[in-house]
Amino acid sequence: MDEDRQIRFLISPFFFYFSLLWWAFASSQTHNWLSSLKVGDLKDTLAIVAALGAATLPLGYSIGTIGILVLRLCFWVRTKLFPDAERQIYEAWLSPDAFGRVVTKLGAPLEKRSSLLYAAASYDHGLLAEGIHKWLMRRWNAFFIAFNSAFSLLISLAVVPIRAIYTGSLHRTPGYQYYGLLWCWFVTNLLLIVVLSLTAYFAWRETMGMLEFQTRRKAFSMRQ
């Protein structure tokens, strides 16, 4: 796995861990468990921390894989809802004119819209100058990191309440203070999801905008 993908997968789990820790702070059960820890119990705690560290990359890969599936599903639904619109995918969003210019510069002017991904990838990796390609890669990584991080927080919003209902902790922990902290946990996660989602959207739009802009250039530096 290359370094760029590792970075994408390594960051989102920490947002997931943050959400769980923030929820644990609001739980009196966690406070009771921490206060009852003895010196000998520290080894077990360190073992849990080590296990979380080892699970970070697989967890990030799982979050990223499910996130990609969600993106593909959203664009598939768009295609079904708007059959007259030009086919688009989350990896490449090009207008008909831009797509025509791309396949012309690639020497494959007879390619149909179904080749959008291959045409965009070939154009980016094969024809664009190295500096522009790196700029696109940075924005694409920014999109994926922000999207995966927001998605991991969204997963935590589902995981934590389900566990609380399953274990009955909501009923065993009365008091307005607990519910106030739980509400703060929810609002904090929701705000982070909104901020990260907007960051992902603007990074994605800038990436696609730059790719389309490059197709409109009459003279561009081809990769050597």
C-alpha positions as CSV (number, residue, x, y, z in Angstrom):
1,M,0.0,0.0,0.0
2,D,1.5,3.3,-1.0
3,E,2.1,6.2,1.4
4,D,-0.8,8.3,0.2
5,R,-3.4,5.6,0.8
6,Q,-1.9,4.9,4.2
7,I,-2.3,8.5,5.2
8,R,-6.0,8.4,4.1
9,F,-6.7,5.3,6.1
10,L,-4.7,6.3,9.2
11,I,-6.4,9.6,10.1
12,S,-10.1,8.7,10.1
13,P,-9.8,6.1,12.9
14,F,-8.5,8.8,15.3
15,F,-11.7,10.7,14.8
16,F,-13.6,7.5,15.6
17,Y,-11.5,7.0,18.7
18,F,-12.0,10.6,19.7
19,S,-15.8,10.2,19.5
20,L,-15.7,7.0,21.6
21,L,-13.4,8.7,24.2
22,W,-15.7,11.7,24.3
23,W,-18.7,9.5,24.9
24,A,-16.8,7.5,27.5
25,F,-16.1,10.7,29.4
26,A,-19.9,11.2,29.6
27,S,-20.4,7.7,31.0
28,S,-20.3,7.2,34.7
29,Q,-19.6,3.6,34.1
30,T,-16.3,4.5,32.5
31,H,-15.4,6.8,35.4
32,N,-16.1,4.0,37.9
33,W,-14.0,1.7,35.9
34,L,-11.1,4.1,35.7
35,S,-11.3,4.9,39.5
36,S,-11.2,1.2,40.3
37,L,-8.1,0.5,38.4
38,K,-5.1,-0.7,40.3
39,V,-1.4,-0.7,39.5
40,G,-1.6,-4.3,38.3
41,D,-4.5,-3.5,36.0
42,L,-2.3,-1.0,34.0
43,K,-0.9,-3.9,32.0
44,D,-4.4,-4.8,30.8
45,T,-5.1,-1.2,29.9
46,L,-1.8,-0.9,27.9
47,A,-2.8,-4.1,26.1
48,I,-6.1,-2.5,25.1
49,V,-4.2,0.6,23.9
50,A,-1.8,-1.6,21.9
51,A,-4.7,-3.5,20.3
52,L,-6.3,-0.2,19.3
53,G,-3.0,0.9,17.7
54,A,-2.7,-2.4,15.8
55,A,-6.3,-2.1,14.6
56,T,-6.0,1.5,13.4
57,L,-4.9,0.8,9.8
58,P,-7.4,-2.1,9.3
59,L,-10.2,0.1,10.8
60,G,-9.2,3.0,8.5
61,Y,-9.2,0.7,5.5
62,S,-12.7,-0.6,6.5
63,I,-14.1,2.9,6.9
64,G,-12.6,4.0,3.6
65,T,-13.9,0.9,1.8
66,I,-17.4,1.4,3.1
67,G,-17.2,5.1,2.3
68,I,-16.2,4.4,-1.3
69,L,-19.2,2.0,-1.5
70,V,-21.5,4.8,-0.3
71,L,-20.1,7.3,-2.8
72,R,-20.5,4.8,-5.7
73,L,-24.1,4.1,-4.5
74,C,-24.9,7.8,-4.4
75,F,-23.7,8.4,-7.9
76,W,-25.5,5.2,-9.1
77,V,-28.7,6.6,-7.6
78,R,-28.1,9.9,-9.3
79,T,-27.8,8.1,-12.7
80,K,-31.1,6.3,-12.1
81,L,-32.9,9.4,-10.9
82,F,-31.6,11.5,-13.8
83,P,-31.3,9.2,-16.8
84,D,-31.1,12.1,-19.2
85,A,-28.1,13.7,-17.5
86,E,-24.5,12.9,-18.5
87,R,-23.1,9.9,-16.6
88,Q,-20.7,11.0,-13.9
89,I,-18.7,9.2,-11.2
90,Y,-17.2,10.4,-8.0
91,E,-13.6,9.8,-9.3
92,A,-14.2,12.1,-12.4
93,W,-16.8,14.7,-13.1
94,L,-16.4,16.1,-16.6
95,S,-18.7,18.0,-18.9
96,P,-19.4,16.6,-22.3
97,D,-17.1,19.1,-23.9
98,A,-14.3,18.4,-21.5
99,F,-14.7,14.7,-22.0
100,G,-14.5,15.2,-25.7
101,R,-11.3,17.2,-25.4
102,V,-9.7,14.6,-23.1
103,V,-10.3,11.6,-25.4
104,T,-9.1,13.7,-28.4
105,K,-5.8,14.6,-26.6
106,L,-5.5,10.9,-25.6
107,G,-5.9,9.9,-29.2
108,A,-9.2,8.0,-28.6
109,P,-11.9,10.3,-29.9
110,L,-14.4,7.4,-30.5
111,E,-14.5,6.4,-26.8
112,K,-18.0,6.6,-25.2
113,R,-19.0,8.0,-21.8
114,S,-18.5,4.6,-20.2
115,S,-14.8,5.2,-20.4
116,L,-14.9,8.3,-18.2
117,L,-12.8,6.9,-15.4
118,Y,-10.1,5.5,-17.7
119,A,-10.0,8.7,-19.8
120,A,-9.7,11.0,-16.8
121,A,-7.0,8.8,-15.1
122,S,-5.0,8.5,-18.3
123,Y,-5.2,12.2,-18.9
124,D,-4.2,13.0,-15.3
125,H,-1.4,10.5,-14.9
126,G,-0.2,10.4,-18.5
127,L,-0.5,13.9,-20.0
128,L,-0.6,16.5,-17.3
129,A,2.6,18.1,-16.0
130,E,4.1,16.6,-12.9
131,G,3.3,19.8,-10.8
132,I,-0.3,19.8,-11.8
133,H,-0.7,16.1,-11.2
134,K,0.7,16.5,-7.7
135,W,-1.6,19.5,-7.0
136,L,-4.6,17.3,-8.1
137,M,-3.3,14.5,-5.9
138,R,-3.0,16.7,-2.8
139,R,-6.6,18.0,-3.3
140,W,-7.8,14.5,-3.9
141,N,-6.1,13.3,-0.7
142,A,-7.6,16.2,1.2
143,F,-11.1,15.2,-0.1
144,F,-10.6,11.5,1.0
145,I,-9.2,12.3,4.4
146,A,-12.0,14.8,5.2
147,F,-14.7,12.5,3.8
148,N,-13.4,9.4,5.6
149,S,-13.1,11.3,8.9
150,A,-16.7,12.6,8.6
151,F,-17.9,9.1,7.8
152,S,-16.1,7.7,10.8
153,L,-17.8,10.2,13.1
154,L,-21.1,9.3,11.4
155,I,-20.5,5.6,12.2
156,S,-19.8,6.5,15.8
157,L,-23.1,8.3,16.0
158,A,-24.7,5.0,15.2
159,V,-22.4,2.7,17.2
160,V,-22.6,4.4,20.5
161,P,-26.4,4.7,20.9
162,I,-26.9,1.1,19.7
163,R,-24.4,-0.1,22.4
164,A,-26.0,2.1,25.0
165,I,-29.4,0.7,24.3
166,Y,-28.1,-2.9,24.1
167,T,-26.3,-2.7,27.4
168,G,-29.1,-0.6,29.1
169,S,-26.6,2.0,30.2
170,L,-29.0,4.8,29.4
171,H,-31.4,3.4,32.0
172,R,-28.8,2.6,34.6
173,T,-27.2,6.1,34.5
174,P,-29.9,8.7,35.6
175,G,-29.2,12.3,36.1
176,Y,-29.4,15.5,34.0
177,Q,-25.6,15.9,34.0
178,Y,-25.1,12.6,32.1
179,Y,-27.7,13.5,29.5
180,G,-26.2,17.0,29.2
181,L,-22.8,15.5,28.4
182,L,-24.3,13.1,26.0
183,W,-26.0,15.9,24.2
184,C,-22.7,17.8,24.1
185,W,-21.1,14.7,22.6
186,F,-23.7,14.5,19.9
187,V,-23.5,18.2,19.0
188,T,-19.7,18.1,18.9
189,N,-19.7,15.2,16.5
190,L,-22.4,16.8,14.4
191,L,-20.5,20.0,14.0
192,L,-17.3,18.1,13.1
193,I,-19.2,16.1,10.5
194,V,-20.6,19.3,9.0
195,V,-17.1,21.0,8.9
196,L,-15.4,17.9,7.5
197,S,-18.1,17.3,4.9
198,L,-17.9,20.9,3.7
199,T,-14.1,20.5,3.5
200,A,-14.4,17.3,1.5
201,Y,-17.0,18.9,-0.8
202,F,-14.8,21.9,-1.6
203,A,-11.7,19.8,-2.1
204,W,-13.6,17.5,-4.4
205,R,-15.1,20.4,-6.4
206,E,-11.7,22.1,-6.7
207,T,-10.1,18.8,-7.9
208,M,-12.7,18.3,-10.7
209,G,-12.6,22.0,-11.5
210,M,-8.9,22.0,-12.0
211,L,-9.1,18.8,-14.2
212,E,-11.7,20.5,-16.4
213,F,-9.7,23.7,-16.5
214,Q,-6.7,21.8,-17.8
215,T,-8.8,20.5,-20.7
216,R,-9.6,24.0,-21.8
217,R,-6.0,25.1,-22.1
218,K,-4.8,25.4,-25.7
219,A,-1.2,24.8,-24.8
220,F,-0.2,22.7,-21.8
221,S,3.0,21.1,-20.6
222,M,2.9,17.4,-21.3
223,R,4.6,15.0,-18.9
224,Q,8.0,13.9,-20.2
